[in-house]
Amino acid sequence: MPERTVAVASAHGLHARPASLFVQAVTESGLRVHLTKGEKTLNAASILGVISLGIEHGDEITITAEGENADAVLDSLVEVLTTDHDA
């Protein structure tokens, strides 16, 4: 299963707005995507789950995807995570 590890670029981390953009992109991909921070892994399509991880600016997280075009989907999700949506 392909995965990517990235540092979150948004100045205030994955609060409501950037988390919503990320979850929307996950949902639109149609793939099963998981997000890991530390020892916690969850379904990346869950806005409450993503926010509950308390992801701050610069935190490293890992995303994995299962399914056709998983690498392309991960690349697009990395773009969302490495963009500062607070700028």
ZITA-V401082 format. One line per field, one symbol per residue. ss: DSSP state (2 for helix, 1 for strand, 0 for the rest). phi: phi as a letter, one per 20 degrees, with the letter a starting at -180 (. if undefined). burial: I if it has 9 or more other ideal C-beta (glycine too) atoms within 8 Angstrom, else O. A space follows every 50 residues. Layout:
ss->???
phi->???
burial->???
This chain:
ss->00111110000000022222222222222001111110011110002222 2200000001111111000222222222222000000
phi->.fbcdcefeggdmeegfffffffffffffmdecdcccmedcbffeeffff fffmfdgnfecddcbdpfmgfffffffffffedeedf
burial->OOIIOIOIIIOOIIIOOIIIIIIOIIOOIOIOIIIIIOOOOIIIOIOOII IOIOIOIOIOIIIIIOIOOIOOIIIIIIOIIIOOOOO
